[in-house]
Amino acid sequence: MLSIRDCLDYCDLTEEEVALIAEHEGIPDAAAAQVACGLVQTPEGVLLLTQYMLDLIEKADARGDNEKAESARSLCARFMTDHPLPH
């Protein structure tokens, strides 16, 4: 069984990125780390993870939670830089 740290180290995700994925999916961080570790290995998975983050930004904006929205924007930008989609 992989630990959260193993997953993060393997797929180059941060704890904050995994926390956003866990929030979006309503699952524990450990489960989100394992799911994200698999998804980040394919362009389709990277696109899906990016969409999760964009969904959370949109929801935070809609409820006026500017701090959460800005934090999620920053994490999404880092994720997109670290895991670019092929053109």
N, CA, C and O atoms as a MOPAC input file, in Angstrom:
PM7 MOZYME 1SCF
protein

 N      0.84600 1    -1.17900 1     0.00000 1
 C      0.00000 1     0.00000 1     0.00000 1
 C      0.88500 1     1.23400 1     0.00000 1
 O      1.78600 1     1.36700 1     0.82800 1
 N      0.62200 1     2.12800 1    -0.93000 1
 C      1.38100 1     3.36000 1    -1.01800 1
 C      0.89500 1     4.37300 1     0.01100 1
 O     -0.30200 1     4.48000 1     0.27400 1
 N      1.82600 1     5.10500 1     0.58100 1
 C      1.45400 1     6.19000 1     1.48700 1
 C      1.16500 1     7.44000 1     0.65900 1
 O      1.47000 1     7.49200 1    -0.53300 1
 N      0.57900 1     8.43500 1     1.30100 1
 C      0.34100 1     9.69400 1     0.61200 1
 C      1.67000 1    10.26100 1     0.11800 1
 O      1.75500 1    10.74300 1    -1.01200 1
 N      2.69800 1    10.20800 1     0.94900 1
 C      4.01400 1    10.74100 1     0.57900 1
 C      4.55700 1    10.00700 1    -0.64400 1
 O      5.11400 1    10.64200 1    -1.54000 1
 N      4.40600 1     8.67900 1    -0.69900 1
 C      4.85900 1     7.91500 1    -1.86200 1
 C      4.17600 1     8.40800 1    -3.13400 1
 O      4.82400 1     8.61600 1    -4.15900 1
 N      2.86400 1     8.59000 1    -3.05400 1
 C      2.11000 1     9.06200 1    -4.22200 1
 C      2.55600 1    10.45600 1    -4.63300 1
 O      2.75200 1    10.72200 1    -5.81900 1
 N      2.71700 1    11.34500 1    -3.66400 1
 C      3.11900 1    12.71300 1    -3.97000 1
 C      4.50000 1    12.74700 1    -4.61100 1
 O      4.73100 1    13.47700 1    -5.57500 1
 N      5.40600 1    11.95700 1    -4.07100 1
 C      6.75800 1    11.91300 1    -4.62200 1
 C      6.76900 1    11.31700 1    -6.02800 1
 O      7.51200 1    11.78300 1    -6.89200 1
 N      5.96300 1    10.30900 1    -6.25800 1
 C      5.94100 1     9.61700 1    -7.54800 1
 C      5.36000 1    10.48900 1    -8.65400 1
 O      5.88400 1    10.50700 1    -9.76800 1
 N      4.29100 1    11.20700 1    -8.36000 1
 C      3.60100 1    11.92800 1    -9.42900 1
 C      3.80800 1    13.43800 1    -9.37700 1
 O      3.18200 1    14.16500 1   -10.14900 1
 N      4.65100 1    13.91600 1    -8.50600 1
 C      4.99700 1    15.32800 1    -8.44200 1
 C      3.77900 1    16.21200 1    -8.20700 1
 O      3.58300 1    17.21500 1    -8.89300 1
 N      2.96800 1    15.82700 1    -7.23100 1
 C      1.84700 1    16.65600 1    -6.79500 1
 C      2.15000 1    17.18800 1    -5.40200 1
 O      2.90800 1    16.58200 1    -4.64400 1
 N      1.55100 1    18.32300 1    -5.07700 1
 C      1.70800 1    18.86900 1    -3.73300 1
 C      0.54200 1    18.41300 1    -2.86200 1
 O     -0.49600 1    17.97700 1    -3.36000 1
 N      0.73800 1    18.52400 1    -1.57100 1
 C     -0.34600 1    18.18600 1    -0.64500 1
 C     -1.55200 1    19.08000 1    -0.88900 1
 O     -2.69400 1    18.63600 1    -0.76600 1
 N     -1.30200 1    20.33900 1    -1.23300 1
 C     -2.39200 1    21.28400 1    -1.48200 1
 C     -3.19400 1    20.89600 1    -2.72800 1
 O     -4.41900 1    21.01300 1    -2.74200 1
 N     -2.50400 1    20.43900 1    -3.76700 1
 C     -3.20200 1    19.99200 1    -4.98000 1
 C     -4.06100 1    18.77000 1    -4.67800 1
 O     -5.20200 1    18.67800 1    -5.13000 1
 N     -3.51100 1    17.83900 1    -3.91700 1
 C     -4.27000 1    16.64500 1    -3.54000 1
 C     -5.46900 1    17.03200 1    -2.67700 1
 O     -6.54500 1    16.45000 1    -2.81200 1
 N     -5.28900 1    18.01000 1    -1.79300 1
 C     -6.40700 1    18.45700 1    -0.94900 1
 C     -7.54300 1    19.03500 1    -1.79900 1
 O     -8.71500 1    18.82100 1    -1.49100 1
 N     -7.20300 1    19.76500 1    -2.86500 1
 C     -8.24400 1    20.28600 1    -3.75700 1
 C     -8.98500 1    19.15500 1    -4.45900 1
 O    -10.20700 1    19.19600 1    -4.60600 1
 N     -8.24400 1    18.16000 1    -4.88600 1
 C     -8.86500 1    17.00500 1    -5.55300 1
 C     -9.76800 1    16.26800 1    -4.56600 1
 O    -10.87500 1    15.85700 1    -4.91400 1
 N     -9.29200 1    16.10600 1    -3.34600 1
 C    -10.10000 1    15.44700 1    -2.31300 1
 C    -11.38000 1    16.23400 1    -2.04700 1
 O    -12.45400 1    15.65100 1    -1.89900 1
 N    -11.26300 1    17.55000 1    -1.98700 1
 C    -12.43900 1    18.39700 1    -1.76900 1
 C    -13.42100 1    18.25500 1    -2.92600 1
 O    -14.62400 1    18.10900 1    -2.71000 1
 N    -12.91600 1    18.29700 1    -4.13500 1
 C    -13.79000 1    18.20700 1    -5.30500 1
 C    -14.54300 1    16.87900 1    -5.33000 1
 O    -15.73700 1    16.84300 1    -5.62500 1
 N    -13.85100 1    15.80500 1    -5.02400 1
 C    -14.44200 1    14.47200 1    -5.11200 1
 C    -15.11400 1    14.02000 1    -3.81800 1
 O    -15.82200 1    13.01300 1    -3.80600 1
 N    -14.89600 1    14.75700 1    -2.73100 1
 C    -15.49100 1    14.38800 1    -1.44600 1
 C    -14.91400 1    13.09400 1    -0.89400 1
 O    -15.63700 1    12.27100 1    -0.33200 1
 N    -13.60900 1    12.92000 1    -1.05500 1
 C    -12.93000 1    11.71200 1    -0.58500 1
 C    -11.74700 1    12.11000 1     0.29900 1
 O    -11.29000 1    13.25200 1     0.23900 1
 N    -11.25100 1    11.19100 1     1.11000 1
 C    -10.08900 1    11.49400 1     1.95100 1
 C     -8.85100 1    11.79900 1     1.11200 1
 O     -8.73200 1    11.36100 1    -0.03200 1
 N     -7.94000 1    12.55600 1     1.70500 1
 C     -6.70900 1    12.92400 1     0.99900 1
 C     -5.93500 1    11.70200 1     0.51300 1
 O     -5.38700 1    11.71400 1    -0.58900 1
 N     -5.88700 1    10.64700 1     1.32700 1
 C     -5.13300 1     9.44200 1     0.93000 1
 C     -5.71300 1     8.83800 1    -0.34600 1
 O     -4.96400 1     8.43300 1    -1.23600 1
 N     -7.01800 1     8.77700 1    -0.44000 1
 C     -7.66500 1     8.24500 1    -1.64200 1
 C     -7.44300 1     9.18500 1    -2.82700 1
 O     -7.19700 1     8.73400 1    -3.94500 1
 N     -7.53100 1    10.49100 1    -2.57700 1
 C     -7.31700 1    11.46300 1    -3.64400 1
 C     -5.89500 1    11.37900 1    -4.18000 1
 O     -5.67500 1    11.52200 1    -5.38200 1
 N     -4.93600 1    11.14800 1    -3.30000 1
 C     -3.53700 1    11.02900 1    -3.74700 1
 C     -3.37300 1     9.83600 1    -4.67200 1
 O     -2.67900 1     9.92800 1    -5.68500 1
 N     -3.99500 1     8.72800 1    -4.34000 1
 C     -3.88200 1     7.53400 1    -5.16800 1
 C     -4.58300 1     7.72300 1    -6.51000 1
 O     -4.06000 1     7.31700 1    -7.54800 1
 N     -5.75800 1     8.33300 1    -6.49100 1
 C     -6.49000 1     8.59700 1    -7.73300 1
 C     -5.68500 1     9.55600 1    -8.61400 1
 O     -5.50000 1     9.31200 1    -9.80600 1
 N     -5.21700 1    10.63400 1    -8.01800 1
 C     -4.47200 1    11.63900 1    -8.77500 1
 C     -3.17800 1    11.07100 1    -9.33900 1
 O     -2.76500 1    11.42400 1   -10.44300 1
 N     -2.55000 1    10.20200 1    -8.58700 1
 C     -1.30000 1     9.58400 1    -9.03700 1
 C     -1.53400 1     8.82500 1   -10.34500 1
 O     -0.68900 1     8.86300 1   -11.24000 1
 N     -2.64600 1     8.15400 1   -10.45800 1
 C     -2.97400 1     7.45100 1   -11.69800 1
 C     -3.38800 1     8.40500 1   -12.80200 1
 O     -2.96800 1     8.24700 1   -13.94800 1
 N     -4.20900 1     9.39400 1   -12.47000 1
 C     -4.71800 1    10.31200 1   -13.48200 1
 C     -3.62200 1    11.16700 1   -14.10000 1
 O     -3.66200 1    11.46300 1   -15.29400 1
 N     -2.65800 1    11.56000 1   -13.30500 1
 C     -1.61900 1    12.46600 1   -13.79500 1
 C     -0.70200 1    11.80200 1   -14.81900 1
 O      0.13500 1    12.47000 1   -15.42600 1
 N     -0.85200 1    10.50000 1   -15.01300 1
 C     -0.00300 1     9.76000 1   -15.94900 1
 C     -0.48000 1     9.84700 1   -17.40300 1
 O      0.23800 1     9.43400 1   -18.31400 1
 N     -1.68300 1    10.38100 1   -17.62300 1
 C     -2.20900 1    10.47400 1   -18.99000 1
 C     -2.68500 1    11.89500 1   -19.28400 1
 O     -3.07300 1    12.61700 1   -18.36500 1
 N     -2.65900 1    12.30200 1   -20.54700 1
 C     -3.16900 1    13.64000 1   -20.88700 1
 C     -4.63600 1    13.81500 1   -20.49200 1
 O     -5.03500 1    14.88800 1   -20.03800 1
 N     -5.42700 1    12.77600 1   -20.66100 1
 C     -6.84500 1    12.85600 1   -20.28300 1
 C     -6.99900 1    13.04800 1   -18.77900 1
 O     -7.86300 1    13.80000 1   -18.32900 1
 N     -6.16400 1    12.37000 1   -18.01000 1
 C     -6.20000 1    12.50000 1   -16.56000 1
 C     -5.76600 1    13.87600 1   -16.10700 1
 O     -6.35800 1    14.44600 1   -15.19000 1
 N     -4.73400 1    14.41800 1   -16.74500 1
 C     -4.27700 1    15.77500 1   -16.41700 1
 C     -5.38600 1    16.77400 1   -16.71900 1
 O     -5.62700 1    17.69800 1   -15.94200 1
 N     -6.05100 1    16.58800 1   -17.83900 1
 C     -7.16500 1    17.46500 1   -18.19800 1
 C     -8.28100 1    17.36700 1   -17.15400 1
 O     -8.84400 1    18.38700 1   -16.75500 1
 N     -8.59700 1    16.17000 1   -16.71700 1
 C     -9.63800 1    15.97500 1   -15.70700 1
 C     -9.25200 1    16.64100 1   -14.38800 1
 O    -10.07800 1    17.31400 1   -13.77200 1
 N     -8.00500 1    16.46000 1   -13.94900 1
 C     -7.55600 1    17.08200 1   -12.70400 1
 C     -7.59400 1    18.60700 1   -12.81100 1
 O     -7.96000 1    19.29200 1   -11.85600 1
 N     -7.21700 1    19.12800 1   -13.97000 1
 C     -7.28600 1    20.57600 1   -14.18400 1
 C     -8.73300 1    21.04000 1   -14.08800 1
 O     -9.01400 1    22.07800 1   -13.48900 1
 N     -9.64200 1    20.28500 1   -14.66800 1
 C    -11.06400 1    20.64700 1   -14.61600 1
 C    -11.59000 1    20.63500 1   -13.17700 1
 O    -12.38700 1    21.49400 1   -12.80100 1
 N    -11.14700 1    19.66300 1   -12.37500 1
 C    -11.53300 1    19.63300 1   -10.96200 1
 C    -11.15000 1    20.94900 1   -10.28900 1
 O    -11.94300 1    21.54400 1    -9.56100 1
 N     -9.92300 1    21.38900 1   -10.54600 1
 C     -9.43600 1    22.61900 1    -9.92300 1
 C    -10.21800 1    23.82700 1   -10.42100 1
 O    -10.57200 1    24.70700 1    -9.63500 1
 N    -10.49000 1    23.87400 1   -11.72500 1
 C    -11.26700 1    24.97800 1   -12.28300 1
 C    -12.68600 1    24.99400 1   -11.71600 1
 O    -13.24100 1    26.06800 1   -11.48000 1
 N    -13.27800 1    23.82300 1   -11.49600 1
 C    -14.60900 1    23.73700 1   -10.88200 1
 C    -14.60000 1    24.35100 1    -9.48800 1
 O    -15.51800 1    25.08500 1    -9.12400 1
 N    -13.56300 1    24.05200 1    -8.71000 1
 C    -13.48100 1    24.59400 1    -7.35300 1
 C    -13.28300 1    26.10200 1    -7.35700 1
 O    -13.80900 1    26.80400 1    -6.49400 1
 N    -12.52600 1    26.60000 1    -8.32600 1
 C    -12.35400 1    28.05300 1    -8.45200 1
 C    -13.70200 1    28.69900 1    -8.74000 1
 O    -14.06900 1    29.70200 1    -8.12700 1
 N    -14.43000 1    28.11500 1    -9.67400 1
 C    -15.74500 1    28.65100 1   -10.04300 1
 C    -16.70300 1    28.64500 1    -8.84900 1
 O    -17.41900 1    29.62100 1    -8.62500 1
 N    -16.72000 1    27.56400 1    -8.09200 1
 C    -17.60400 1    27.48200 1    -6.91900 1
 C    -17.21300 1    28.49300 1    -5.85400 1
 O    -18.07900 1    29.11800 1    -5.24200 1
 N    -15.90800 1    28.65900 1    -5.62900 1
 C    -15.45200 1    29.63500 1    -4.63800 1
 C    -15.81600 1    31.05700 1    -5.07900 1
 O    -16.24800 1    31.87200 1    -4.26300 1
 N    -15.64100 1    31.34700 1    -6.35400 1
 C    -16.03400 1    32.66100 1    -6.88300 1
 C    -17.53300 1    32.89100 1    -6.70200 1
 O    -17.95500 1    33.97800 1    -6.30700 1
 N    -18.33200 1    31.86700 1    -6.99200 1
 C    -19.78800 1    31.98700 1    -6.90800 1
 C    -20.26100 1    32.27800 1    -5.48800 1
 O    -21.25200 1    32.98300 1    -5.29800 1
 N    -19.56000 1    31.74000 1    -4.48700 1
 C    -19.98100 1    32.00700 1    -3.10800 1
 C    -19.23100 1    33.18600 1    -2.48900 1
 O    -19.40000 1    33.49000 1    -1.30900 1
 N    -18.39900 1    33.84700 1    -3.30100 1
 C    -17.70200 1    35.03500 1    -2.82500 1
 C    -16.51900 1    34.75600 1    -1.92200 1
 O    -16.06900 1    35.63400 1    -1.18600 1
 N    -16.01600 1    33.53600 1    -1.97800 1
 C    -14.86000 1    33.15400 1    -1.16100 1
 C    -13.59100 1    33.46300 1    -1.95000 1
 O    -12.97600 1    32.58200 1    -2.55100 1
 N    -13.22000 1    34.74200 1    -1.93000 1
 C    -12.09000 1    35.20200 1    -2.74000 1
 C    -10.77400 1    34.56300 1    -2.32600 1
 O     -9.93800 1    34.27200 1    -3.18100 1
 N    -10.57600 1    34.34000 1    -1.04600 1
 C     -9.32900 1    33.73500 1    -0.57300 1
 C     -9.17900 1    32.31300 1    -1.10300 1
 O     -8.10600 1    31.93000 1    -1.56900 1
 N    -10.25100 1    31.53700 1    -1.03000 1
 C    -10.23200 1    30.16000 1    -1.53700 1
 C    -10.03700 1    30.15600 1    -3.05300 1
 O     -9.26200 1    29.35800 1    -3.58000 1
 N    -10.73000 1    31.03400 1    -3.73900 1
 C    -10.62300 1    31.10100 1    -5.20300 1
 C     -9.19600 1    31.44900 1    -5.61700 1
 O     -8.65000 1    30.84100 1    -6.53800 1
 N     -8.59800 1    32.41400 1    -4.94700 1
 C     -7.23900 1    32.83000 1    -5.30400 1
 C     -6.23200 1    31.73000 1    -5.00700 1
 O     -5.30700 1    31.50700 1    -5.78700 1
 N     -6.40400 1    31.04600 1    -3.89100 1
 C     -5.52700 1    29.92400 1    -3.54300 1
 C     -5.64400 1    28.81400 1    -4.58800 1
 O     -4.63700 1    28.26100 1    -5.03200 1
 N     -6.87200 1    28.49500 1    -4.97300 1
 C     -7.09400 1    27.45200 1    -5.97600 1
 C     -6.53800 1    27.87200 1    -7.33500 1
 O     -6.00400 1    27.03600 1    -8.06300 1
 N     -6.65200 1    29.14700 1    -7.68700 1
 C     -6.07800 1    29.64300 1    -8.94300 1
 C     -4.56500 1    29.45500 1    -8.95700 1
 O     -3.99100 1    29.01400 1    -9.95300 1
 N     -3.94400 1    29.78800 1    -7.86300 1
 C     -2.49500 1    29.65000 1    -7.75600 1
 C     -2.07000 1    28.18900 1    -7.88700 1
 O     -1.11700 1    27.87300 1    -8.59900 1
 N     -2.78300 1    27.30400 1    -7.19500 1
 C     -2.46700 1    25.87500 1    -7.27600 1
 C     -2.72500 1    25.32900 1    -8.67600 1
 O     -1.95100 1    24.51500 1    -9.18000 1
 N     -3.79400 1    25.76800 1    -9.29200 1
 C     -4.11700 1    25.31400 1   -10.64900 1
 C     -3.04600 1    25.77300 1   -11.63600 1
 O     -2.64000 1    25.01100 1   -12.51300 1
 N     -2.59500 1    27.00300 1   -11.49500 1
 C     -1.54800 1    27.51900 1   -12.38800 1
 C     -0.26800 1    26.71800 1   -12.22200 1
 O      0.39000 1    26.39100 1   -13.21000 1
 N      0.09200 1    26.39900 1   -10.98900 1
 C      1.29500 1    25.60000 1   -10.75400 1
 C      1.13200 1    24.21400 1   -11.35700 1
 O      2.04200 1    23.70000 1   -12.00700 1
 N     -0.03800 1    23.60700 1   -11.13800 1
 C     -0.30500 1    22.28100 1   -11.67300 1
 C     -0.18800 1    22.28600 1   -13.20200 1
 O      0.42100 1    21.39000 1   -13.78700 1
 N     -0.77000 1    23.29100 1   -13.83500 1
 C     -0.74900 1    23.36200 1   -15.29400 1
 C      0.67400 1    23.58900 1   -15.82400 1
 O      1.01100 1    23.12600 1   -16.91400 1
 N      1.49200 1    24.28700 1   -15.07000 1
 C      2.89100 1    24.48100 1   -15.44900 1
 C      3.67000 1    23.18100 1   -15.31300 1
 O      4.46400 1    22.82500 1   -16.18400 1
 N      3.43700 1    22.48200 1   -14.21800 1
 C      4.16500 1    21.23300 1   -13.95100 1
 C      3.67500 1    20.07100 1   -14.79700 1
 O      4.42100 1    19.12300 1   -15.04100 1
 N      2.42800 1    20.13600 1   -15.24800 1
 C      1.82600 1    19.02400 1   -16.01300 1
 C      1.13900 1    19.57900 1   -17.25200 1
 O     -0.08400 1    19.51400 1   -17.36600 1
 N      1.92800 1    20.13200 1   -18.18900 1
 C      1.32000 1    20.72800 1   -19.38500 1
 C      0.68500 1    19.66700 1   -20.27900 1
 O      1.14900 1    18.53000 1   -20.36800 1
 N     -0.37100 1    20.07700 1   -20.92000 1
 C     -1.02400 1    19.18500 1   -21.88100 1
 C     -0.35000 1    19.32300 1   -23.23300 1
 O      0.01400 1    20.42800 1   -23.63600 1
 N     -0.18000 1    18.21000 1   -23.93700 1
 C      0.39700 1    18.30600 1   -25.28700 1
 C     -0.57700 1    19.00900 1   -26.22500 1
 O     -1.79400 1    18.90600 1   -26.06800 1
 N     -0.03500 1    19.71100 1   -27.18300 1
 C     -0.88700 1    20.44300 1   -28.15100 1
 C     -1.16400 1    19.58700 1   -29.34100 1
 O     -1.85800 1    20.01600 1   -30.26300 1

